[in-house]
Protein backbone atom coordinates (compact mmCIF):
# COMPACT_ATOMS: atom_id res chain seq x y z
CA UNK A 1 0.00 0.00 0.00
CA UNK A 2 1.23 3.49 -0.78
CA UNK A 3 0.58 4.88 2.71
CA UNK A 4 2.92 2.38 4.35
CA UNK A 5 5.94 4.28 2.99
CA UNK A 6 4.83 7.64 4.40
CA UNK A 7 6.45 8.78 7.62
CA UNK A 8 4.53 10.73 10.22
CA UNK A 9 6.73 13.27 12.00
CA UNK A 10 6.07 16.22 14.33
CA UNK A 11 6.70 18.69 11.51
CA UNK A 12 4.04 17.07 9.32
CA UNK A 13 1.54 17.66 12.12
CA UNK A 14 2.62 21.31 12.43
CA UNK A 15 2.41 21.74 8.64
CA UNK A 16 -1.16 20.40 8.66
CA UNK A 17 -2.09 22.78 11.49
CA UNK A 18 -0.53 25.75 9.64
CA UNK A 19 -2.39 24.95 6.42
CA UNK A 20 -5.68 24.52 8.27
CA UNK A 21 -5.19 27.83 10.12
CA UNK A 22 -4.30 29.63 6.87
CA UNK A 23 -7.41 28.21 5.21
CA UNK A 24 -9.52 29.42 8.13
CA UNK A 25 -7.93 32.87 7.72
CA UNK A 26 -8.72 32.99 4.01
CA UNK A 27 -12.31 31.87 4.55
CA UNK A 28 -12.85 34.49 7.26
CA UNK A 29 -13.55 32.02 10.06
CA UNK A 30 -11.04 33.70 12.41
CA UNK A 31 -11.88 37.10 13.85
CA UNK A 32 -9.32 39.78 14.51
CA UNK A 33 -9.41 43.11 16.28
CA UNK A 34 -5.92 44.56 16.09
CA UNK A 35 -2.90 43.75 13.97
CA UNK A 36 -2.56 42.26 10.53
CA UNK A 37 -5.60 41.43 8.50
CA UNK A 38 -6.48 37.74 8.11
CA UNK A 39 -5.22 37.54 4.52
CA UNK A 40 -1.72 38.68 5.51
CA UNK A 41 -1.71 36.32 8.49
CA UNK A 42 -2.77 33.48 6.19
CA UNK A 43 0.05 34.24 3.77
CA UNK A 44 2.62 34.39 6.58
CA UNK A 45 1.28 31.10 7.94
CA UNK A 46 1.67 29.45 4.53
CA UNK A 47 5.24 30.75 4.30
CA UNK A 48 5.91 29.26 7.74
CA UNK A 49 4.40 25.94 6.57
CA UNK A 50 6.72 26.00 3.54
CA UNK A 51 9.74 26.55 5.79
CA UNK A 52 8.63 23.66 7.99
CA UNK A 53 8.12 21.46 4.91
CA UNK A 54 11.64 22.15 3.63
CA UNK A 55 13.04 21.57 7.10
CA UNK A 56 11.17 18.28 7.32
CA UNK A 57 12.66 17.13 4.02
CA UNK A 58 16.15 18.07 5.20
CA UNK A 59 15.74 16.26 8.53
CA UNK A 60 14.42 13.15 6.78
CA UNK A 61 17.37 13.16 4.37
CA UNK A 62 20.01 13.62 7.09
CA UNK A 63 18.54 11.37 9.80
CA UNK A 64 17.50 7.79 9.09
CA UNK A 65 16.44 6.73 12.58
CA UNK A 66 12.80 7.59 13.38
CA UNK A 67 13.63 8.14 17.07
CA UNK A 68 16.18 10.85 16.22
CA UNK A 69 13.86 12.45 13.69
CA UNK A 70 11.15 12.80 16.37
CA UNK A 71 13.63 14.14 18.92
CA UNK A 72 15.32 16.67 16.62
CA UNK A 73 12.09 17.88 15.02
CA UNK A 74 10.38 18.33 18.39
CA UNK A 75 13.34 20.39 19.60
CA UNK A 76 13.21 22.40 16.35
CA UNK A 77 9.51 23.15 16.87
CA UNK A 78 10.07 24.22 20.48
CA UNK A 79 12.94 26.52 19.48
CA UNK A 80 10.92 28.01 16.63
CA UNK A 81 7.95 28.74 18.91
CA UNK A 82 10.30 30.27 21.50
CA UNK A 83 11.87 32.53 18.85
CA UNK A 84 8.45 33.61 17.57
CA UNK A 85 7.33 34.49 21.10
CA UNK A 86 10.56 36.40 21.81
CA UNK A 87 10.35 38.39 18.57
CA UNK A 88 6.66 39.08 19.18
CA UNK A 89 7.52 40.73 22.53
CA UNK A 90 10.30 42.91 21.06
C-alpha positions, 0 to 999 in steps of 0.5 A: 500500500502506498501509505505504508511508505509515508512517515509521520513526524512532528513537523508534518503535524505542524504543517497540517495545522498551519495549512488549516489555520491559513485556510480558516484565515482565508475563509474568514472564520477567524476574527481579529481586532488589532494587527494584521488582516487575516489575509496577511496572516494566512500568507505568513502562515503558509510561508511558515508551513513551507519553511517547515516542509523544507526543514522536514525534508532536510531532517528526513534526508540527514537522519535515518532513525525515526527516534532521532527524527522525532527528537530533533524535530520536536526540539526544532519546533520548540525553538521556533515557537520560542523565537516567535514568542521572543520576537513578538515581545520585542 
